Amino acid sequence: MSTVAVGIVGFLAMVGLMLVGMPIAAVMLLLGLAGGVMAYGFAFFSSSASVAWGVMSEYTLTAIPLFVMLGELLLRSGIADRMYTVFAAWLGRLPGGLLHTNIGCCALFAATSGSSVATAATIGTVALPSLRKNGYPMPDSLGSLAAGGTLGIMIPPSINFIIYGSMTNTSVGKLFIAGIIPGLALAGCFMLWITLRHRFAKEKMVPVHVPLAERIRLLRYLVEPLLVFGLVMGTLYSGIATATESAALGLVTAFILIALQGRLTLSLLETCFLSSARTTGMILLIVLGAFILNLALSLTGIGEALTKWVTGFGLERVQLLLALILFYLVLGMFMDTLSMMVATIPLVFPVVSSVGVDPIWFGVFIVLMCELGLITPPVGMNLFVVQGIRTDGGPVADVIRGALPYAAIMMLFAVLIILFPAIVTWLPTYMRG
């Protein structure tokens, strides 16, 4: 059996084990260790031990627990509720009403959370009672929340960008900056669809009108999230701090802001620390498994052989990337996004690098594909998160029907950044440091 065939069989085995419910970290560790031992004997354990130590002590990955903790603090301190009130007052007046509020609020919460699931769950919990009270169609309401939640891994800070940067030795700071314009542009595309949908829909979505004086008064509730986001991104963009240092600055700022409000209690801290520890432990185990698998692929030559095999088809850059959209669309139907990303990067990254794809650009592309996977049935995580927080007992088909137009928008947006890569690469070129 050729090296490429072994790689393909191994990948299919990995996907199969994930589909039957085996944890992704265990799958990658098992296949990585098995492949390494079969190729090099038990000496591979010594190599994998040094890799494990190096990964777990890597400075870049320190940002993960910091950003997770930052999101937990902002989630549980009531900031999301106040953010929704502001966006409902300002965006609820647009054609499509409160659906614009869902997207705008998700975009801003994403700028402080770094998690799509947390964004969808938090904003959904706050928004659904108001949407139901005002008689908004459930498919439209749920679909906008599921799609808006996906912005959590595109608009920085993003846990997925940190993992991608660590696995490909790419600047996490530049990845963060590169995600800003695509994230905001994608949010704008979602809002454009809502406007068009409102124009031609039979069921009109009632706008919410709030007096100007009240809207101006409510703007004070945006100070805290904007201050945290501005501090994190500002220190990164100016080169003053690394991603890890900016995460620490953001976390300290959040502590101070919450303490000044009198909300920094022992119960809040206990909840945030425990939740952050669980999430961080899960993420780092997956990252460890990915690095062990990556080591086995490197030592056995599977990655290099696969690169030569794919480039042998003579595909140009655009053709290869269009094929990858279809590849990730299918894969996202059956795998969760983090699993999909860490399982494919060791195989796909060398291939796209061989045709001259910019690693910063590809980081945004693969995160966009992860966003697509979040709202692609049957395994789209955000679909089930949003379905889980509704209280009317309606079918999950409502969420799927409402989210499908946004999935189509993401695919078109992926084609757009393929044709115009400067949408992604322009801003990082002006970044200092």
Secondary structure, 3 states (H helix, E strand, C coil): CCHHHHHHHHHHHHHHHHHCCCCHHHHHHHHHHHHHHHHHCCHHHHHHHHHHHHHHCCCHHHHHHHHHHHHHHHHHCCHHHHHHHHHHHHHCCCCCCHHHHHHHHHHHHHHHHCCHHHHHHHHHHHHHHHHHHCCCCHHHHHHHHHHHHHHHHCCCCCHHHHHHHHHHCCCHHHHHHHCHHHHHHHHHHHHHHHHHHHHHCCCCCCCCCCCHHHHHHHHHHHHHHHHHHHHHHHHHHCCCCCHHHHHHHHHHHHHHHHHHCCCCCHHHHHHHHHHHHHHHHHHHHHHHHHHHHHHHHHHHCHHHHHHHHHHCCCCCHHHHHHHHHHHHHHHHCCCCHHHHHHHHHHHHHHHHHHCCCCHHHHHHHHHHHHHHHHCCCCCCHHHHHHHHHCCCCCCCHHHHHHHHHHHHHHHHHHHHHHHCCHHHHCHHHHCCC
